[in-house]
Amino acid sequence: MVRAEKLSKRYGLKRIFDKVDIELDAPGLLLVTGPNGSGKTTLLRVLAGLASPTKGKLELPSRERIGYLGHDPLVYRELTPLENLTLFARLYRIPDRTQRIDDLLERFGLSKRRNDQVGTFSRGMQQRLGLCRVLLHDPSLIVLDEPFNALDAAGCALLDRTLDELATRAVVVATHDPDRVERLATARLAFA
């Protein structure tokens, strides 16, 4: 699923990370930890296919089989949740998109706000919608960068249950709260 050998990333002379080896199959969860500025986000962007490594070998699933949630939920704030997910479902050519969208909005507690403009949502509600977007196309590799960020207790519990359900896939999670996902981790990578 994910194979990285001596993976390195630099921006000019600045080394972000160097000689990282990863072997992650499904089912499996790679837990990535480390302080701010240590290279976690850059590594996750590389693993999501959004940035290229400077050196090393990297094998990933095709781009359309990857779901990525970064620090920004990457949803259109001027659209509604229904409009956002319909747009992304069309981009991913999801055949039964109406049912899939309804299921995700219900699951993440957004059904009643499906027709409200996302710009009126709290950061936590936007994060929930971002998680819907990530799962919409049923990806085989899910890459989550600080997914618990801005979620309230109910949102965190929902994400905990979702991660349990994703146990059949390959998942990469970077978090400052490793205790939340430690029980699911099959591999760990700690940045200094």
Residue frames relative to the residue before (quaternion, step in Angstrom):
aa qw qx qy qz dx dy dz
M 1.0000 0.0000 0.0000 0.0000 0.00 0.00 0.00
V 0.7740 -0.0646 0.0602 0.6270 3.62 0.70 -1.10
R 0.0400 0.7681 -0.6360 0.0628 3.53 -0.84 1.07
A 0.0560 0.7739 -0.6278 0.0622 3.55 -0.79 1.05
E 0.0380 -0.7971 0.6024 -0.0187 3.52 -0.88 1.00
K 0.8400 -0.1082 0.0099 0.5316 3.54 -0.65 1.24
L 0.1675 0.8175 -0.5218 0.1771 3.54 1.00 0.96
S 0.0164 0.7977 -0.6007 0.0511 3.56 -0.85 1.00
K 0.0679 -0.7772 0.6244 0.0381 3.54 -1.20 0.61
R 0.0052 0.7735 -0.6321 0.0459 3.50 -0.96 1.04
Y 0.1588 -0.7050 0.6756 0.1460 3.51 -1.31 0.48
G 0.7931 -0.0960 0.0044 0.6015 3.53 -0.17 1.30
L 0.7943 -0.2296 0.1972 0.5268 3.57 -0.71 -1.08
K 0.5800 0.6033 -0.3717 0.4017 3.58 1.26 -0.24
R 0.2731 -0.7539 0.5824 0.1339 3.54 -0.75 1.14
I 0.2484 -0.7711 0.5717 0.1300 3.56 -0.77 1.07
F 0.7357 -0.1934 0.1150 0.6388 3.57 1.01 -0.91
D 0.1823 -0.8076 0.5593 0.0416 3.53 -1.17 0.62
K 0.8798 0.0075 -0.0333 0.4741 3.55 -1.06 0.97
V 0.2348 0.7712 -0.5439 0.2327 3.55 0.80 1.09
D 0.1340 -0.7675 0.6242 0.0575 3.55 -0.94 0.98
I 0.0266 0.7849 -0.6167 0.0541 3.56 -0.93 0.97
E 0.0409 0.7443 -0.6666 0.0099 3.51 -1.13 0.78
L 0.1207 0.8000 -0.5678 0.1520 3.54 -0.37 1.30
D 0.0704 -0.7839 0.6169 0.0058 3.53 -0.74 1.12
A 0.4474 -0.6322 0.5433 0.3240 3.52 -1.33 0.19
P 0.5388 -0.2677 -0.7950 0.0773 1.56 -1.64 1.83
G 0.2595 0.7596 -0.5717 0.1699 3.54 -1.09 0.69
L 0.1374 -0.7729 0.6147 0.0770 3.53 -1.18 0.62
L 0.1999 -0.7557 0.6174 0.0878 3.55 -0.81 1.10
L 0.1805 -0.7744 0.6026 0.0682 3.55 -0.69 1.15
V 0.0940 -0.7938 0.6008 0.0084 3.58 -0.68 1.16
T 0.0048 0.8051 -0.5909 0.0510 3.56 -0.72 1.11
G 0.3353 0.7251 -0.5669 0.2011 3.52 -1.33 0.28
P 0.6161 -0.5667 0.3949 0.3785 3.57 -1.22 0.38
N 0.6732 -0.4531 0.3854 0.4392 3.54 -1.33 0.22
G 0.8082 0.2775 -0.2098 0.4752 3.56 -1.02 0.82
S 0.5327 0.6628 -0.3943 0.3484 3.59 1.25 0.08
G 0.6507 -0.5443 0.3135 0.4266 3.61 1.23 -0.15
K 0.3912 0.7512 -0.4643 0.2590 3.61 1.25 0.01
T 0.6967 0.4770 -0.2823 0.4555 3.57 0.77 -1.03
T 0.6425 0.5120 -0.3276 0.4666 3.58 0.95 -0.80
L 0.6367 0.5138 -0.3338 0.4682 3.59 0.95 -0.80
L 0.6740 0.4919 -0.3086 0.4567 3.59 0.87 -0.89
R 0.6226 0.5206 -0.3439 0.4723 3.61 1.04 -0.66
V 0.6289 0.5085 -0.3312 0.4860 3.60 1.07 -0.69
L 0.6875 0.4843 -0.2834 0.4609 3.60 0.92 -0.90
A 0.6635 0.4733 -0.2989 0.4965 3.58 1.22 -0.44
G 0.5168 -0.6633 0.4066 0.3573 3.58 1.27 -0.06
L 0.5174 0.6608 -0.3985 0.3700 3.58 1.26 0.32
A 0.7533 0.1632 -0.1214 0.6255 3.57 1.30 -0.21
S 0.3863 -0.7213 0.5286 0.2260 3.54 -1.15 0.60
P 0.4674 -0.6445 0.5092 0.3270 3.58 -1.04 0.64
T 0.5100 -0.6259 0.4918 0.3260 3.54 -1.22 0.47
K 0.7855 -0.0068 0.0385 0.6177 3.56 1.07 -0.86
G 0.6548 0.5326 -0.3909 0.3671 3.51 -1.33 0.27
K 0.4652 -0.6490 0.5290 0.2875 3.50 -1.39 0.11
L 0.0113 -0.7974 0.6027 -0.0271 3.54 -1.05 0.83
E 0.0526 -0.7672 0.6391 0.0103 3.55 -0.92 1.01
L 0.0240 0.7903 -0.6075 0.0754 3.55 -0.82 1.12
P 0.5746 -0.5164 0.4661 0.4312 3.57 -1.27 0.16
S 0.6526 -0.4771 0.3799 0.4497 3.59 -1.23 0.19
R 0.6809 -0.5398 0.3194 0.3780 3.56 -1.14 0.72
E 0.6870 0.4945 -0.2960 0.4426 3.60 0.96 -0.80
R 0.6524 0.4876 -0.3132 0.4885 3.61 1.28 -0.09
I 0.6201 0.5200 -0.3362 0.4817 3.59 1.32 0.17
G 0.1329 -0.7542 0.6381 0.0799 3.55 -1.07 0.85
Y 0.0470 -0.8279 0.5581 -0.0307 3.59 -0.70 1.10
L 0.0364 -0.7586 0.6504 0.0139 3.53 -0.98 0.94
G 0.1395 -0.8004 0.5814 0.0429 3.54 -0.56 1.21
H 0.7757 -0.3036 0.2488 0.4942 3.56 -1.22 -0.49
D 0.7051 0.3305 -0.2151 0.5894 3.56 1.20 -0.56
P 0.4679 -0.7077 0.4431 0.2897 3.63 -0.81 0.88
L 0.3160 -0.7952 0.4693 0.2180 3.60 1.31 -0.12
V 0.4558 0.6053 -0.5090 0.4084 3.52 0.73 1.17
Y 0.5064 -0.6494 0.4787 0.3044 3.55 -1.21 0.57
R 0.3676 -0.7816 0.4692 0.1839 3.55 -0.50 1.23
E 0.6574 0.5039 -0.3193 0.4604 3.60 1.16 -0.45
L 0.6435 0.4802 -0.3154 0.5058 3.60 1.30 -0.10
T 0.5143 -0.5983 0.5039 0.3517 3.55 -1.32 0.15
P 0.6610 -0.4665 0.3659 0.4600 3.63 -1.20 0.16
L 0.6456 0.5245 -0.3220 0.4521 3.58 0.94 -0.86
E 0.6722 0.4853 -0.2968 0.4738 3.60 0.92 -0.87
N 0.6247 0.5407 -0.3331 0.4544 3.59 1.00 -0.82
L 0.7363 0.4300 -0.2495 0.4590 3.55 0.69 -1.08
T 0.5981 0.5401 -0.3621 0.4685 3.60 1.11 -0.57
L 0.6381 0.5240 -0.3191 0.4653 3.58 0.98 -0.86
F 0.6990 0.4574 -0.2792 0.4735 3.59 0.81 -0.97
A 0.6197 0.5389 -0.3431 0.4558 3.61 1.05 -0.71
R 0.6421 0.5030 -0.3245 0.4790 3.59 1.02 -0.72
L 0.6395 0.5265 -0.3275 0.4544 3.58 0.97 -0.83
Y 0.7298 0.3990 -0.2208 0.5094 3.58 1.06 -0.79
R 0.3733 -0.7626 0.4549 0.2687 3.59 1.34 0.03
I 0.1935 0.7875 -0.5509 0.1971 3.55 0.89 0.99
P 0.4191 -0.7614 0.4330 0.2393 3.60 -0.53 1.14
D 0.7914 0.2154 -0.1150 0.5605 3.65 0.75 -0.96
R 0.0298 0.8785 -0.4761 0.0263 3.52 0.82 1.04
T 0.6003 0.5834 -0.3793 0.3942 3.62 0.98 -0.70
Q 0.6907 0.4629 -0.2787 0.4806 3.58 0.84 -0.96
R 0.6408 0.5295 -0.3254 0.4507 3.59 0.95 -0.86
I 0.6637 0.4989 -0.2990 0.4703 3.58 0.91 -0.92
D 0.6459 0.5205 -0.3184 0.4588 3.59 0.91 -0.91
D 0.6574 0.5205 -0.3080 0.4494 3.58 0.93 -0.92
L 0.6918 0.4781 -0.2865 0.4591 3.59 0.87 -0.92
L 0.6465 0.5107 -0.3287 0.4617 3.60 0.94 -0.82
E 0.6415 0.5058 -0.3170 0.4818 3.59 1.03 -0.76
R 0.6685 0.5316 -0.2951 0.4282 3.55 0.84 -1.01
F 0.7741 0.3398 -0.1759 0.5044 3.59 0.98 -0.87
G 0.5661 -0.6675 0.3579 0.3254 3.56 1.20 0.51
L 0.5458 0.6373 -0.3847 0.3847 3.59 1.11 0.59
S 0.3584 0.7730 -0.4692 0.2319 3.61 1.26 0.02
K 0.7030 0.4741 -0.2789 0.4508 3.58 0.84 -0.94
R 0.7258 0.3848 -0.2294 0.5220 3.60 1.21 -0.40
R 0.2782 0.8215 -0.4628 0.1831 3.59 1.30 0.26
N 0.7684 0.3388 -0.1798 0.5123 3.61 1.11 -0.65
D 0.5164 0.6152 -0.4297 0.4126 3.60 1.24 0.34
Q 0.5522 -0.6128 0.4479 0.3449 3.55 -1.07 0.69
V 0.5158 -0.6796 0.4357 0.2869 3.57 -0.83 1.06
G 0.5814 0.6022 -0.3647 0.4079 3.61 1.13 -0.57
T 0.6566 0.4914 -0.3121 0.4796 3.60 1.22 -0.34
F 0.5458 0.6429 -0.3797 0.3803 3.59 1.30 -0.13
S 0.5291 -0.5722 0.5153 0.3565 3.53 -1.30 0.44
R 0.6642 -0.4879 0.3737 0.4256 3.58 -1.25 0.27
G 0.6459 0.5299 -0.3158 0.4498 3.60 1.01 -0.76
M 0.6535 0.4923 -0.3114 0.4833 3.59 1.01 -0.77
Q 0.6239 0.5180 -0.3381 0.4776 3.58 1.07 -0.68
Q 0.6202 0.5354 -0.3328 0.4669 3.57 1.08 -0.74
R 0.6254 0.5271 -0.3302 0.4713 3.59 1.02 -0.79
L 0.6612 0.4907 -0.3051 0.4785 3.58 0.95 -0.85
G 0.6079 0.5450 -0.3433 0.4644 3.58 1.08 -0.70
L 0.6421 0.5065 -0.3205 0.4779 3.59 1.02 -0.74
C 0.6009 0.5353 -0.3530 0.4773 3.60 1.07 -0.69
R 0.6497 0.5262 -0.3112 0.4518 3.58 0.93 -0.94
V 0.6612 0.5251 -0.3022 0.4424 3.58 0.93 -0.92
L 0.7512 0.4084 -0.2079 0.4751 3.59 0.93 -0.90
L 0.4370 0.7572 -0.4186 0.2461 3.58 1.25 -0.41
H 0.7894 0.3289 -0.1624 0.4922 3.59 0.82 -0.98
D 0.4651 -0.7234 0.4166 0.2946 3.57 1.28 0.42
P 0.0688 0.8540 -0.5128 0.0553 3.61 0.78 1.02
S 0.4574 -0.6745 0.5066 0.2815 3.56 -1.20 0.51
L 0.7381 0.2245 -0.1603 0.6157 3.61 1.26 -0.44
I 0.0749 -0.7903 0.6081 0.0046 3.55 -0.77 1.09
V 0.0922 -0.7959 0.5984 -0.0055 3.56 -0.74 1.16
L 0.0156 -0.8269 0.5579 -0.0681 3.57 -0.51 1.25
D 0.1383 -0.7907 0.5951 0.0403 3.56 -0.68 1.16
E 0.8229 -0.1721 0.0426 0.5399 3.56 -0.40 1.29
P 0.0542 0.8644 -0.4986 0.0364 3.60 0.78 0.99
F 0.6449 0.5250 -0.3272 0.4488 3.61 1.18 -0.45
N 0.4267 0.7266 -0.4430 0.3060 3.57 1.32 -0.19
A 0.8597 0.1167 -0.1397 0.4772 3.58 -0.94 1.04
L 0.5466 0.6061 -0.4197 0.3972 3.62 1.20 0.03
D 0.4114 -0.6746 0.5514 0.2675 3.55 -1.09 0.74
A 0.7565 -0.3814 0.2544 0.4665 3.60 -1.29 0.02
A 0.6606 0.4992 -0.3117 0.4661 3.61 0.95 -0.83
G 0.6508 0.5116 -0.3081 0.4688 3.59 1.01 -0.79
C 0.6427 0.5135 -0.3180 0.4713 3.58 1.02 -0.78
A 0.6451 0.5096 -0.3179 0.4723 3.57 0.98 -0.82
L 0.6330 0.5264 -0.3186 0.4698 3.57 1.04 -0.78
L 0.6629 0.4860 -0.2996 0.4844 3.58 0.96 -0.85
D 0.5942 0.5531 -0.3616 0.4586 3.62 1.04 -0.69
R 0.6749 0.4850 -0.2873 0.4761 3.59 0.90 -0.95
T 0.6389 0.5286 -0.3220 0.4568 3.57 1.01 -0.82
L 0.6506 0.5037 -0.3195 0.4701 3.60 0.94 -0.82
D 0.6033 0.5386 -0.3532 0.4704 3.60 1.06 -0.68
E 0.6880 0.4902 -0.2735 0.4600 3.57 0.94 -0.91
L 0.6738 0.4919 -0.2874 0.4705 3.58 1.16 -0.56
A 0.3583 0.7872 -0.4465 0.2292 3.56 1.29 0.11
T 0.6325 0.5292 -0.3408 0.4514 3.61 1.21 -0.25
R 0.6831 0.4726 -0.2697 0.4871 3.60 1.27 -0.14
A 0.5183 -0.5617 0.5125 0.3915 3.51 -1.36 -0.15
V 0.0014 0.8032 -0.5922 0.0645 3.56 -0.74 1.11
V 0.1134 -0.7498 0.6483 0.0685 3.55 -1.09 0.82
V 0.0091 -0.8011 0.5971 -0.0404 3.58 -0.75 1.08
A 0.1143 -0.7376 0.6614 0.0736 3.53 -0.93 0.99
T 0.1451 0.8026 -0.5628 0.1341 3.57 -0.77 1.00
H 0.4159 -0.6642 0.5617 0.2650 3.52 -1.31 0.53
D 0.6978 0.3886 -0.2478 0.5484 3.57 1.32 -0.07
P 0.0673 -0.8646 0.4967 0.0348 3.60 0.60 1.15
D 0.5507 0.6275 -0.4014 0.3766 3.60 1.12 -0.49
R 0.5956 0.5920 -0.3571 0.4089 3.60 1.15 -0.61
V 0.8119 0.2448 -0.1074 0.5190 3.60 1.00 -0.78
E 0.3638 0.7675 -0.4660 0.2480 3.59 1.27 -0.05
R 0.6560 0.5394 -0.3126 0.4254 3.59 0.95 -0.88
L 0.7061 0.4468 -0.2535 0.4873 3.61 1.18 -0.52
A 0.5433 0.6704 -0.3855 0.3269 3.58 1.21 -0.48
T 0.1662 -0.7614 0.6205 0.0868 3.51 -1.01 0.95
A 0.7658 0.1061 -0.0787 0.6294 3.55 1.35 -0.26
R 0.1522 -0.7889 0.5923 0.0601 3.55 -1.18 0.64
L 0.0461 -0.7622 0.6455 0.0160 3.51 -1.18 0.73
A 0.0732 -0.8133 0.5772 0.0026 3.58 -0.55 1.18
F 0.2234 -0.7540 0.6071 0.1140 3.54 -0.83 1.06
A 0.3858 -0.7279 0.5195 0.2268 3.55 -1.06 0.72
